[in-house]
Amino acid sequence: MPEGVAANRELAASVDRGKCCGYAVCVGICPEVFDLDEEGLARVLTTGIPVDLHDQLRHAEASCPEAAITVTEAVAAPAAKKGPHS
């Protein structure tokens, strides 16, 4: 993991269907996350994107010829501490 990147960082992807032209570049780069729907447009298959796919996900975002993919970062909320009576 790159220096300074928190282990609990989560990524999410979205596809702007108004921009997507169905070139499937994203599917070729990261088929675990992207697929084409019945209209031939890209769709996101999962919301829980594993850390080992983050580089591929970012590459798919950067490689989309229509800039239809957006990857957002969110830090997972810390686990709640258990009290003495939990």
DRENTORKOL-3810 file (N, C-alpha, C; in nm, 4 decimals):
REM DRENTORKOL-3810
@n.u->0.0855; n.v->-0.1171; n.w->0.0000; ca.u->0.0000; ca.v->0.0000; ca.w->0.0000; c.u->0.0900; c.v->0.1232; c.w->0.0000
@n.u->0.0563; n.v->0.2252; n.w->-0.0807; ca.u->0.1390; ca.v->0.3450; ca.w->-0.0860; c.u->0.1517; c.v->0.4120; c.w->0.0498
@n.u->0.2674; n.v->0.4745; n.w->0.0707; ca.u->0.2914; ca.v->0.5436; ca.w->0.1968; c.u->0.1885; c.v->0.6532; c.w->0.2181
@n.u->0.1373; n.v->0.6626; n.w->0.3390; ca.u->0.0409; ca.v->0.7661; ca.w->0.3728; c.u->-0.1032; c.v->0.7306; c.w->0.3416
@n.u->-0.1287; n.v->0.6114; n.w->0.2872; ca.u->-0.2645; ca.v->0.5695; ca.w->0.2564; c.u->-0.3147; c.v->0.4823; c.w->0.3700
@n.u->-0.4265; n.v->0.5204; n.w->0.4263; ca.u->-0.4817; ca.v->0.4463; ca.w->0.5392; c.u->-0.5312; c.v->0.3095; c.w->0.4948
@n.u->-0.5124; n.v->0.2102; n.w->0.5789; ca.u->-0.5542; ca.v->0.0737; ca.w->0.5473; c.u->-0.7061; c.v->0.0623; c.w->0.5397
@n.u->-0.7780; n.v->0.1523; n.w->0.6058; ca.u->-0.9232; ca.v->0.1422; ca.w->0.6079; c.u->-0.9905; c.v->0.2269; c.w->0.4991
@n.u->-0.9141; n.v->0.2740; n.w->0.4033; ca.u->-0.9708; ca.v->0.3551; ca.w->0.2961; c.u->-1.0543; c.v->0.2676; c.w->0.2041
@n.u->-1.1716; n.v->0.3158; n.w->0.1714; ca.u->-1.2603; ca.v->0.2452; ca.w->0.0804; c.u->-1.2771; c.v->0.3282; c.w->-0.0460
@n.u->-1.2923; n.v->0.2610; n.w->-0.1585; ca.u->-1.3177; ca.v->0.3292; ca.w->-0.2844; c.u->-1.4520; c.v->0.2849; c.w->-0.3393
@n.u->-1.5168; n.v->0.3753; n.w->-0.4070; ca.u->-1.6425; ca.v->0.3453; ca.w->-0.4745; c.u->-1.6311; c.v->0.3991; c.w->-0.6165
@n.u->-1.6968; n.v->0.3331; n.w->-0.7094; ca.u->-1.6944; ca.v->0.3757; ca.w->-0.8491; c.u->-1.8363; c.v->0.4026; c.w->-0.8958
@n.u->-1.8475; n.v->0.4944; n.w->-0.9903; ca.u->-1.9757; ca.v->0.5191; ca.w->-1.0546; c.u->-1.9514; c.v->0.5463; c.w->-1.2025
@n.u->-2.0532; n.v->0.5202; n.w->-1.2840; ca.u->-2.0449; ca.v->0.5425; ca.w->-1.4276; c.u->-2.1534; c.v->0.6424; c.w->-1.4668
@n.u->-2.1139; n.v->0.7465; n.w->-1.5356; ca.u->-2.2088; ca.v->0.8445; ca.w->-1.5885; c.u->-2.2630; c.v->0.7888; c.w->-1.7200
@n.u->-2.3847; n.v->0.7388; n.w->-1.7168; ca.u->-2.4432; ca.v->0.6735; ca.w->-1.8341; c.u->-2.4658; c.v->0.7720; c.w->-1.9489
@n.u->-2.4716; n.v->0.9000; n.w->-1.9191; ca.u->-2.4842; ca.v->1.0009; ca.w->-2.0238; c.u->-2.3560; c.v->1.0193; c.w->-2.1030
@n.u->-2.2434; n.v->0.9841; n.w->-2.0429; ca.u->-2.1132; ca.v->0.9958; ca.w->-2.1095; c.u->-2.0659; c.v->0.8635; c.w->-2.1687
@n.u->-2.1025; n.v->0.7519; n.w->-2.1071; ca.u->-2.0531; ca.v->0.6208; ca.w->-2.1486; c.u->-2.0987; c.v->0.5883; c.w->-2.2905
@n.u->-2.0044; n.v->0.5417; n.w->-2.3720; ca.u->-2.0358; ca.v->0.5001; ca.w->-2.5089; c.u->-2.0178; c.v->0.3500; c.w->-2.5290
@n.u->-1.9872; n.v->0.2778; n.w->-2.4210; ca.u->-1.9777; ca.v->0.1325; ca.w->-2.4292; c.u->-1.8500; c.v->0.0795; c.w->-2.4916
@n.u->-1.7422; n.v->0.1546; n.w->-2.4860; ca.u->-1.6160; ca.v->0.1070; ca.w->-2.5421; c.u->-1.5589; c.v->-0.0121; c.w->-2.4644
@n.u->-1.6000; n.v->-0.0292; n.w->-2.3401; ca.u->-1.5607; ca.v->-0.1421; ca.w->-2.2537; c.u->-1.4136; c.v->-0.1431; c.w->-2.2156
@n.u->-1.3476; n.v->-0.0296; n.w->-2.2218; ca.u->-1.2093; ca.v->-0.0221; ca.w->-2.1764; c.u->-1.2018; c.v->-0.0596; c.w->-2.0279
@n.u->-1.2971; n.v->-0.0102; n.w->-1.9507; ca.u->-1.3001; ca.v->-0.0388; ca.w->-1.8076; c.u->-1.3169; c.v->-0.1886; c.w->-1.7801
@n.u->-1.3993; n.v->-0.2535; n.w->-1.8603; ca.u->-1.4224; ca.v->-0.3977; ca.w->-1.8441; c.u->-1.2936; c.v->-0.4747; c.w->-1.8712
@n.u->-1.2190; n.v->-0.4322; n.w->-1.9706; ca.u->-1.0922; ca.v->-0.4964; ca.w->-2.0023; c.u->-0.9881; c.v->-0.4788; c.w->-1.8942
@n.u->-0.9906; n.v->-0.3642; n.w->-1.8287; ca.u->-0.8919; ca.v->-0.3346; ca.w->-1.7246; c.u->-0.9323; c.v->-0.3929; c.w->-1.5905
@n.u->-1.0586; n.v->-0.3849; n.w->-1.5558; ca.u->-1.1044; ca.v->-0.4253; ca.w->-1.4217; c.u->-1.2392; c.v->-0.4981; c.w->-1.4301
@n.u->-1.2392; n.v->-0.6203; n.w->-1.4847; ca.u->-1.3662; ca.v->-0.6927; ca.w->-1.5011; c.u->-1.4313; c.v->-0.7343; c.w->-1.3697
@n.u->-1.3568; n.v->-0.7291; n.w->-1.2612; ca.u->-1.4146; ca.v->-0.7609; ca.w->-1.1302; c.u->-1.5090; c.v->-0.6509; c.w->-1.0824
@n.u->-1.4945; n.v->-0.5311; n.w->-1.1391; ca.u->-1.5743; ca.v->-0.4160; ca.w->-1.0961; c.u->-1.6726; c.v->-0.3711; c.w->-1.2035
@n.u->-1.6348; n.v->-0.3812; n.w->-1.3311; ca.u->-1.7174; ca.v->-0.3286; ca.w->-1.4401; c.u->-1.7652; c.v->-0.4387; c.w->-1.5339
@n.u->-1.8821; n.v->-0.4162; n.w->-1.5911; ca.u->-1.9399; ca.v->-0.5035; ca.w->-1.6927; c.u->-2.0274; c.v->-0.4149; c.w->-1.7813
@n.u->-2.0696; n.v->-0.4688; n.w->-1.8951; ca.u->-2.1637; ca.v->-0.3963; ca.w->-1.9802; c.u->-2.3040; c.v->-0.4476; c.w->-1.9544
@n.u->-2.4002; n.v->-0.3568; n.w->-1.9488; ca.u->-2.5394; ca.v->-0.3960; ca.w->-1.9267; c.u->-2.6061; c.v->-0.4317; c.w->-2.0590
@n.u->-2.7353; n.v->-0.4562; n.w->-2.0551; ca.u->-2.8094; ca.v->-0.4980; ca.w->-2.1745; c.u->-2.8131; c.v->-0.3901; c.w->-2.2831
@n.u->-2.7844; n.v->-0.2656; n.w->-2.2455; ca.u->-2.7793; ca.v->-0.1559; ca.w->-2.3433; c.u->-2.6386; c.v->-0.1337; c.w->-2.3974
@n.u->-2.5443; n.v->-0.2142; n.w->-2.3493; ca.u->-2.4061; ca.v->-0.2010; ca.w->-2.3941; c.u->-2.3283; c.v->-0.0918; c.w->-2.3246
@n.u->-2.3809; n.v->-0.0427; n.w->-2.2118; ca.u->-2.3135; ca.v->0.0621; ca.w->-2.1344; c.u->-2.2513; c.v->0.0019; c.w->-2.0092
@n.u->-2.1439; n.v->0.0647; n.w->-1.9635; ca.u->-2.0737; ca.v->0.0147; ca.w->-1.8455; c.u->-2.1591; c.v->0.0293; c.w->-1.7209
@n.u->-2.1435; n.v->-0.0665; n.w->-1.6323; ca.u->-2.2091; ca.v->-0.0602; ca.w->-1.5013; c.u->-2.1109; c.v->-0.1117; c.w->-1.3973
@n.u->-2.1314; n.v->-0.0703; n.w->-1.2739; ca.u->-2.0480; ca.v->-0.1130; ca.w->-1.1615; c.u->-2.1117; c.v->-0.2360; c.w->-1.0996
@n.u->-2.0320; n.v->-0.3394; n.w->-1.0813; ca.u->-2.0830; ca.v->-0.4667; ca.w->-1.0296; c.u->-2.0869; c.v->-0.4751; c.w->-0.8779
@n.u->-2.0041; n.v->-0.3974; n.w->-0.8107; ca.u->-1.9919; ca.v->-0.4115; ca.w->-0.6660; c.u->-1.9672; c.v->-0.2773; c.w->-0.5993
@n.u->-2.0088; n.v->-0.2661; n.w->-0.4756; ca.u->-1.9797; ca.v->-0.1444; ca.w->-0.3992; c.u->-1.8601; c.v->-0.1650; c.w->-0.3079
@n.u->-1.8348; n.v->-0.2870; n.w->-0.2681; ca.u->-1.7222; ca.v->-0.3175; ca.w->-0.1805; c.u->-1.6004; c.v->-0.3543; c.w->-0.2618
@n.u->-1.5266; n.v->-0.2549; n.w->-0.3080; ca.u->-1.4132; ca.v->-0.2799; ca.w->-0.3966; c.u->-1.2896; c.v->-0.3121; c.w->-0.3129
@n.u->-1.2370; n.v->-0.4350; n.w->-0.3249; ca.u->-1.1228; ca.v->-0.4771; ca.w->-0.2446; c.u->-0.9980; c.v->-0.3930; c.w->-0.2716
@n.u->-0.9170; n.v->-0.3773; n.w->-0.1701; ca.u->-0.7953; ca.v->-0.2967; ca.w->-0.1791; c.u->-0.7053; c.v->-0.3448; c.w->-0.2927
@n.u->-0.7003; n.v->-0.4746; n.w->-0.3164; ca.u->-0.6109; ca.v->-0.5248; ca.w->-0.4209; c.u->-0.6553; c.v->-0.4861; c.w->-0.5620
@n.u->-0.7746; n.v->-0.4298; n.w->-0.5767; ca.u->-0.8230; ca.v->-0.3835; ca.w->-0.7070; c.u->-0.8161; c.v->-0.2316; c.w->-0.7226
@n.u->-0.7713; n.v->-0.1612; n.w->-0.6216; ca.u->-0.7716; ca.v->-0.0150; ca.w->-0.6266; c.u->-0.6864; c.v->0.0403; c.w->-0.7410
@n.u->-0.5686; n.v->-0.0182; n.w->-0.7646; ca.u->-0.4845; ca.v->0.0310; ca.w->-0.8740; c.u->-0.5526; c.v->0.0099; c.w->-1.0081
@n.u->-0.6122; n.v->-0.1074; n.w->-1.0289; ca.u->-0.6844; ca.v->-0.1347; ca.w->-1.1531; c.u->-0.8031; c.v->-0.0396; c.w->-1.1681
@n.u->-0.8721; n.v->-0.0140; n.w->-1.0586; ca.u->-0.9872; ca.v->0.0753; ca.w->-1.0612; c.u->-0.9456; c.v->0.2158; c.w->-1.1036
@n.u->-0.8385; n.v->0.2660; n.w->-1.0460; ca.u->-0.7886; ca.v->0.3996; ca.w->-1.0821; c.u->-0.7431; c.v->0.4030; c.w->-1.2279
@n.u->-0.6825; n.v->0.2926; n.w->-1.2742; ca.u->-0.6384; ca.v->0.2842; ca.w->-1.4129; c.u->-0.7592; c.v->0.2865; c.w->-1.5071
@n.u->-0.8646; n.v->0.2157; n.w->-1.4707; ca.u->-0.9872; ca.v->0.2161; ca.w->-1.5519; c.u->-1.0463; c.v->0.3565; c.w->-1.5591
@n.u->-1.0479; n.v->0.4259; n.w->-1.4466; ca.u->-1.1001; ca.v->0.5633; ca.w->-1.4442; c.u->-1.0193; c.v->0.6528; c.w->-1.5383
@n.u->-0.8882; n.v->0.6448; n.w->-1.5296; ca.u->-0.8013; ca.v->0.7295; ca.w->-1.6113; c.u->-0.8057; c.v->0.6926; c.w->-1.7595
@n.u->-0.8379; n.v->0.5677; n.w->-1.7894; ca.u->-0.8354; ca.v->0.5182; ca.w->-1.9277; c.u->-0.9677; c.v->0.5323; c.w->-2.0013
@n.u->-1.0739; n.v->0.5676; n.w->-1.9327; ca.u->-1.2049; ca.v->0.5788; ca.w->-1.9978; c.u->-1.1991; c.v->0.6906; c.w->-2.1019
@n.u->-1.2227; n.v->0.6579; n.w->-2.2297; ca.u->-1.2118; ca.v->0.7594; ca.w->-2.3344; c.u->-1.3156; c.v->0.8707; c.w->-2.3240
@n.u->-1.4229; n.v->0.8469; n.w->-2.2526; ca.u->-1.5276; ca.v->0.9481; ca.w->-2.2373; c.u->-1.5298; c.v->1.0108; c.w->-2.0979
@n.u->-1.4332; n.v->0.9738; n.w->-2.0137; ca.u->-1.4268; ca.v->1.0228; ca.w->-1.8749; c.u->-1.5600; c.v->1.0007; c.w->-1.8024
@n.u->-1.6177; n.v->0.8825; n.w->-1.8248; ca.u->-1.7481; ca.v->0.8507; ca.w->-1.7655; c.u->-1.7386; c.v->0.7854; c.w->-1.6286
@n.u->-1.6178; n.v->0.7497; n.w->-1.5870; ca.u->-1.6001; ca.v->0.6805; ca.w->-1.4583; c.u->-1.5493; c.v->0.7787; c.w->-1.3540
@n.u->-1.6104; n.v->0.7736; n.w->-1.2373; ca.u->-1.5657; ca.v->0.8527; ca.w->-1.1234; c.u->-1.5368; c.v->0.7574; c.w->-1.0085
@n.u->-1.4195; n.v->0.7736; n.w->-0.9504; ca.u->-1.3819; ca.v->0.6961; ca.w->-0.8322; c.u->-1.3744; c.v->0.7933; c.w->-0.7160
@n.u->-1.4427; n.v->0.7599; n.w->-0.6101; ca.u->-1.4414; ca.v->0.8446; ca.w->-0.4912; c.u->-1.3809; c.v->0.7692; c.w->-0.3751
@n.u->-1.3237; n.v->0.8435; n.w->-0.2846; ca.u->-1.2618; ca.v->0.7852; ca.w->-0.1669; c.u->-1.3440; c.v->0.8191; c.w->-0.0435
@n.u->-1.3529; n.v->0.7233; n.w->0.0444; ca.u->-1.4199; ca.v->0.7458; ca.w->0.1723; c.u->-1.3468; c.v->0.6645; c.w->0.2773
@n.u->-1.3208; n.v->0.7246; n.w->0.3884; ca.u->-1.2570; ca.v->0.6527; ca.w->0.4981; c.u->-1.3672; c.v->0.5874; c.w->0.5788
@n.u->-1.3542; n.v->0.4582; n.w->0.5995; ca.u->-1.4543; ca.v->0.3842; ca.w->0.6761; c.u->-1.4602; c.v->0.4379; c.w->0.8185
@n.u->-1.5794; n.v->0.4394; n.w->0.8712; ca.u->-1.5974; ca.v->0.4861; ca.w->1.0082; c.u->-1.5270; c.v->0.3880; c.w->1.1022
@n.u->-1.4619; n.v->0.4388; n.w->1.2052; ca.u->-1.3970; ca.v->0.3473; ca.w->1.3001; c.u->-1.5005; c.v->0.2616; c.w->1.3711
@n.u->-1.4585; n.v->0.1440; n.w->1.4053; ca.u->-1.5478; ca.v->0.0528; ca.w->1.4767; c.u->-1.5828; c.v->0.1105; c.w->1.6126
@n.u->-1.7057; n.v->0.0931; n.w->1.6522; ca.u->-1.7505; ca.v->0.1439; ca.w->1.7824; c.u->-1.6822; c.v->0.0655; c.w->1.8940
@n.u->-1.6420; n.v->0.1385; n.w->1.9950; ca.u->-1.5819; ca.v->0.0725; ca.w->2.1099; c.u->-1.6894; c.v->0.0045; c.w->2.1926
@n.u->-1.6574; n.v->-0.1106; n.w->2.2375; ca.u->-1.7514; ca.v->-0.1828; ca.w->2.3213; c.u->-1.7330; c.v->-0.1385; c.w->2.4667
@n.u->-1.8460; n.v->-0.1121; n.w->2.5280; ca.u->-1.8412; ca.v->-0.0703; ca.w->2.6680; c.u->-1.8323; c.v->-0.1923; c.w->2.7580
@n.u->-1.8208; n.v->-0.1699; n.w->2.8878; ca.u->-1.8052; ca.v->-0.2812; ca.w->2.9817; c.u->-1.9295; c.v->-0.3699; c.w->2.9883
@n.u->-2.0428; n.v->-0.3208; n.w->2.9422; ca.u->-2.1667; ca.v->-0.3985; ca.w->2.9505; c.u->-2.2111; c.v->-0.4530; c.w->2.8154
@n.u->-2.1229; n.v->-0.4475; n.w->2.7148; ca.u->-2.1596; ca.v->-0.4929; ca.w->2.5791; c.u->-2.1420; c.v->-0.6414; c.w->2.5651
END
